[in-house]
Amino acid sequence: MVSNVRKELGSEAKVSPIPGPSAIISALSASGVSSAEFIFLGFLPHKKGRETLFKEIGSSKRVIVFYESTHRIMKTLTSLIEHAPEFKVVIGRELTKQFEEFVEGTPEEVLKYFTDNNDKQRGEFVVIVEPK
């Protein structure tokens, strides 16, 4: 199990998903987050209902997984800081591609990573939010 590998080798252990039909399953399989039970939201709405959805994410007891675009990833992380500041966030970026990476931490830590690494704000994102 990936979480055991990460515990034994530390967060520096590189685990790459095997390509499959679904980015969410690829992301969950390599994230180190329990996939026993999760809610998949697809792409979040652009405007109407977005704030309400982040409030629901912040009160969730289950892992939440959704897709996010290049244009909204920073705004999404800011909303997670507001509504789920202590939750663990794992972002799978460019899965199964040359520049694949996973970034994990609190919403604030992940936002700082993407702020400090402006070039990493591009691509396709799978966002995994795990309650504390």
C-alpha positions as a Markdown table, in Angstrom:
| # | Residue | x | y | z |
|---|---|---|---|---|
| 1 | Met | 0.0 | 0.0 | 0.0 |
| 2 | Val | 1.3 | 3.5 | -0.9 |
| 3 | Ser | 0.8 | 4.9 | 2.6 |
| 4 | Asn | 3.0 | 2.2 | 4.0 |
| 5 | Val | 5.7 | 2.9 | 1.4 |
| 6 | Arg | 5.5 | 6.7 | 2.2 |
| 7 | Lys | 5.7 | 6.0 | 6.0 |
| 8 | Glu | 8.8 | 3.8 | 5.5 |
| 9 | Leu | 10.6 | 5.8 | 2.9 |
| 10 | Gly | 9.3 | 9.3 | 3.7 |
| 11 | Ser | 7.6 | 11.8 | 1.6 |
| 12 | Glu | 10.5 | 11.8 | -0.9 |
| 13 | Ala | 9.5 | 8.4 | -2.1 |
| 14 | Lys | 8.3 | 8.7 | -5.7 |
| 15 | Val | 5.2 | 6.7 | -6.5 |
| 16 | Ser | 3.9 | 6.9 | -10.1 |
| 17 | Pro | 0.4 | 5.7 | -11.0 |
| 18 | Ile | -0.1 | 3.3 | -13.9 |
| 19 | Pro | -2.1 | 4.9 | -16.7 |
| 20 | Gly | -5.7 | 3.9 | -16.8 |
| 21 | Pro | -9.1 | 5.2 | -17.9 |
| 22 | Ser | -9.6 | 7.6 | -15.0 |
| 23 | Ala | -7.4 | 10.4 | -13.6 |
| 24 | Ile | -9.1 | 10.2 | -10.2 |
| 25 | Ile | -8.1 | 6.5 | -9.8 |
| 26 | Ser | -4.6 | 7.2 | -11.0 |
| 27 | Ala | -4.3 | 10.1 | -8.5 |
| 28 | Leu | -5.7 | 8.3 | -5.6 |
| 29 | Ser | -3.5 | 5.2 | -6.2 |
| 30 | Ala | -0.3 | 7.2 | -5.9 |
| 31 | Ser | -1.4 | 9.9 | -3.4 |
| 32 | Gly | -1.0 | 8.1 | -0.1 |
| 33 | Val | -4.6 | 9.1 | 0.8 |
| 34 | Ser | -7.1 | 6.3 | 1.7 |
| 35 | Ser | -9.3 | 5.5 | -1.2 |
| 36 | Ala | -11.6 | 3.3 | 0.8 |
| 37 | Glu | -14.4 | 5.9 | 0.6 |
| 38 | Phe | -14.3 | 9.2 | -1.3 |
| 39 | Ile | -16.6 | 11.6 | -3.1 |
| 40 | Phe | -15.9 | 12.7 | -6.6 |
| 41 | Leu | -17.2 | 16.1 | -7.7 |
| 42 | Gly | -15.9 | 16.3 | -11.3 |
| 43 | Phe | -15.1 | 19.9 | -12.3 |
| 44 | Leu | -16.4 | 22.5 | -9.7 |
| 45 | Pro | -18.8 | 25.1 | -10.9 |
| 46 | His | -17.2 | 28.4 | -12.1 |
| 47 | Lys | -19.4 | 30.7 | -10.2 |
| 48 | Lys | -22.8 | 29.8 | -8.9 |
| 49 | Gly | -22.6 | 27.4 | -5.9 |
| 50 | Arg | -18.8 | 27.4 | -5.8 |
| 51 | Glu | -18.6 | 29.1 | -2.3 |
| 52 | Thr | -21.3 | 26.7 | -0.9 |
| 53 | Leu | -19.4 | 23.7 | -2.3 |
| 54 | Phe | -16.2 | 24.8 | -0.5 |
| 55 | Lys | -18.1 | 25.2 | 2.8 |
| 56 | Glu | -19.3 | 21.6 | 2.3 |
| 57 | Ile | -15.8 | 20.4 | 1.5 |
| 58 | Gly | -14.6 | 22.1 | 4.7 |
| 59 | Ser | -17.2 | 20.2 | 6.8 |
| 60 | Ser | -16.8 | 16.8 | 5.1 |
| 61 | Lys | -15.7 | 13.7 | 6.9 |
| 62 | Arg | -14.8 | 12.0 | 3.6 |
| 63 | Val | -12.1 | 12.4 | 1.1 |
| 64 | Ile | -13.1 | 14.7 | -1.7 |
| 65 | Val | -11.7 | 14.5 | -5.2 |
| 66 | Phe | -12.2 | 16.9 | -8.0 |
| 67 | Tyr | -10.6 | 18.3 | -11.2 |
| 68 | Glu | -9.4 | 21.8 | -11.5 |
| 69 | Ser | -8.2 | 23.9 | -14.4 |
| 70 | Thr | -5.1 | 25.9 | -14.8 |
| 71 | His | -7.0 | 29.1 | -14.6 |
| 72 | Arg | -8.7 | 28.4 | -11.2 |
| 73 | Ile | -6.1 | 26.3 | -9.3 |
| 74 | Met | -4.8 | 29.3 | -7.2 |
| 75 | Lys | -8.3 | 30.5 | -6.4 |
| 76 | Thr | -9.3 | 26.9 | -5.4 |
| 77 | Leu | -6.3 | 26.7 | -3.0 |
| 78 | Thr | -7.3 | 30.1 | -1.5 |
| 79 | Ser | -10.8 | 28.9 | -1.0 |
| 80 | Leu | -9.5 | 25.7 | 0.7 |
| 81 | Ile | -7.4 | 27.9 | 3.0 |
| 82 | Glu | -10.6 | 29.7 | 4.0 |
| 83 | His | -12.8 | 26.6 | 4.4 |
| 84 | Ala | -10.5 | 23.7 | 5.2 |
| 85 | Pro | -7.2 | 25.1 | 6.5 |
| 86 | Glu | -6.2 | 22.0 | 8.5 |
| 87 | Phe | -7.1 | 19.5 | 5.8 |
| 88 | Lys | -4.4 | 17.6 | 3.8 |
| 89 | Val | -4.4 | 18.5 | 0.1 |
| 90 | Val | -2.7 | 16.4 | -2.5 |
| 91 | Ile | -2.6 | 17.7 | -6.0 |
| 92 | Gly | -1.7 | 15.4 | -8.9 |
| 93 | Arg | -0.5 | 17.5 | -11.8 |
| 94 | Glu | 0.0 | 16.3 | -15.4 |
| 95 | Leu | -0.6 | 12.6 | -14.4 |
| 96 | Thr | 1.1 | 10.0 | -16.5 |
| 97 | Lys | 2.9 | 12.6 | -18.5 |
| 98 | Gln | 6.6 | 13.7 | -18.6 |
| 99 | Phe | 6.1 | 16.5 | -16.0 |
| 100 | Glu | 3.9 | 14.5 | -13.6 |
| 101 | Glu | 4.1 | 15.5 | -10.0 |
| 102 | Phe | 2.3 | 15.3 | -6.7 |
| 103 | Val | 2.3 | 18.2 | -4.2 |
| 104 | Glu | 0.9 | 17.7 | -0.7 |
| 105 | Gly | 0.5 | 19.6 | 2.5 |
| 106 | Thr | -2.0 | 22.0 | 4.0 |
| 107 | Pro | -3.8 | 24.3 | 1.5 |
| 108 | Glu | -1.5 | 27.1 | 2.6 |
| 109 | Glu | 1.6 | 25.0 | 2.0 |
| 110 | Val | 0.4 | 23.9 | -1.4 |
| 111 | Leu | -0.5 | 27.4 | -2.4 |
| 112 | Lys | 2.9 | 28.6 | -1.4 |
| 113 | Tyr | 4.5 | 25.9 | -3.6 |
| 114 | Phe | 2.5 | 27.0 | -6.6 |
| 115 | Thr | 3.2 | 30.7 | -5.9 |
| 116 | Asp | 6.9 | 30.0 | -5.6 |
| 117 | Asn | 6.9 | 27.8 | -8.7 |
| 118 | Asn | 4.8 | 29.9 | -11.2 |
| 119 | Asp | 5.6 | 27.5 | -14.1 |
| 120 | Lys | 3.9 | 24.7 | -12.2 |
| 121 | Gln | 0.5 | 26.4 | -12.3 |
| 122 | Arg | -0.1 | 25.0 | -15.8 |
| 123 | Gly | -1.5 | 21.6 | -16.6 |
| 124 | Glu | -4.3 | 19.3 | -15.6 |
| 125 | Phe | -5.0 | 19.0 | -11.9 |
| 126 | Val | -6.6 | 16.4 | -9.7 |
| 127 | Val | -7.3 | 17.8 | -6.3 |
| 128 | Ile | -7.6 | 15.4 | -3.3 |
| 129 | Val | -8.8 | 16.9 | 0.0 |
| 130 | Glu | -8.5 | 14.7 | 3.1 |
| 131 | Pro | -10.1 | 15.8 | 6.4 |
| 132 | Lys | -8.1 | 15.7 | 9.6 |
